[in-house]
Amino acid sequence: MISRVVVVGAGTMGHGIAHVCAASGYRVGLHDEDRDATRRAVEQIRGTLDRGVELGKVTEAQRHEALNRIVVTSDLERVLPEADVVIEAVPESLEIKASVLRRVEALTPRHALLASNTSSLSIGRLARELSEPGRFLGLHFFNPVHVMKLVEVVRGPSTSDQTVETAVAFARTLGKEPIVVRDAPGFASSRLGIVLGMEAIRMVEQGVASPEDIDRAMELGYRHPMGPLKLTDLVGLDVRLGIAEYLHETLGSEAFRPPELLRRMVAEGRLGKKSGRGFYDWSDT
Ligand SMILES: NC(=O)c1ccc[n+]([C@@H]2O[C@H](COP(=O)([O-])OP(=O)(O)OC[C@H]3O[C@@H](n4cnc5c(N)ncnc54)[C@H](O)[C@@H]3O)[C@@H](O)[C@H]2O)c1
């Protein structure tokens, strides 16, 4: 039975994962090597819960209980020996993740499930750092974690069936909709999303339609909540370029080749919402 979850890395994703775990009744140990990050994480979780109370989605008691279930610690040795699930959400670097996972494995009981929230690294490659890779897999949450329903459960070459089953059941207890994906570049979500995004940019380049109309085609014709160009603006053109280059390199399909227009916009600093301009003007937001 799972009762204690440890989240390593308290940034954008780590704080969100800690929040949903605590709100779902788990005791949570939240660790970051940077004390400011854990302080900010707790403030963000409190802020999100406060907004939930204002909107009537969370009761005062639920807010109070969720916050009480989270223990922030700079000392992994204190929380890991009691963990049933450990989710790492440290930066997307093989070196950092490898060293965190080795440390985590050494300090956790053998029954504990170990997961990485990586959005692009190979689960098989990360598993090579572990002596018991059968209990390791990817749990890919989406941002903002308390809102987004999808969790990709990524099965590595050595992940056991039992680990996949436990992870799927665990994700459901968080109110998420898990899908099981083999460890392949881009998993399911980025692989499909990037093809659509790159083709939409090629259509702008070729003057097929305006960005607004291309987005409307998918929003009204296919019921996507948001068109691929607006989504690219929100994620960041530089981030999407990086993923497209990686998928083009690893999967080889021309569908992932980044269009010249995307490269030019990134070079000019038109990165989307965060820089004020991408395919849309965000300067007023
Ligand atoms: N941001 C997203 O939209 C998103 C979505 C899905 C998955 N991801 C993945 O989630 C992971 C985390 O991304 P993020 O956006 O939350 O990053 P982030 O930079 O916001 O947070 C990472 C945190 O890890 C901490 N950290 C660094 N090294 C550490 C160590 N050795 N031990 C403990 N803590 C350490 C940092 O201090 C930081 O607070 C990445 O693998 C990323 O690819 C991100």
The ligand as an ORCA input file, in Angstrom:
! r2SCAN-3c Opt
* xyz 0 1
  N       8.134     22.581    -16.903
  C       7.329     21.767    -17.604
  O       6.361     22.220    -18.264
  C       7.552     20.276    -17.582
  C       6.515     19.435    -17.995
  C       6.686     18.042    -17.902
  C       7.899     17.526    -17.448
  N       8.913     18.388    -17.086
  C      10.159     17.769    -16.586
  O      10.158     17.880    -15.165
  C      11.504     17.996    -14.687
  C      11.632     19.236    -13.833
  O      11.315     20.363    -14.621
  P      10.879     21.756    -13.966
  O      10.327     22.570    -15.074
  O      10.076     21.523    -12.742
  O      12.329     22.337    -13.552
  P      12.660     23.484    -12.490
  O      13.967     24.051    -12.922
  O      11.482     24.391    -12.300
  O      12.861     22.685    -11.102
  C      13.930     21.811    -10.856
  C      14.280     21.879     -9.374
  O      15.241     20.861     -9.088
  C      16.159     21.378     -8.125
  N      17.380     20.589     -8.171
  C      18.423     20.675     -9.036
  N      19.349     19.726     -8.756
  C      18.889     19.044     -7.666
  C      19.404     17.960     -6.896
  N      20.568     17.386     -7.209
  N      18.681     17.528     -5.843
  C      17.508     18.112     -5.508
  N      16.958     19.140     -6.216
  C      17.646     19.600     -7.286
  C      16.333     22.825     -8.515
  O      16.799     23.596     -7.393
  C      14.910     23.207     -8.942
  O      14.160     23.762     -7.874
  C      12.382     17.970    -15.929
  O      12.804     16.659    -16.162
  C      11.448     18.430    -17.041
  O      11.828     17.958    -18.309
  C       8.767     19.740    -17.129
*
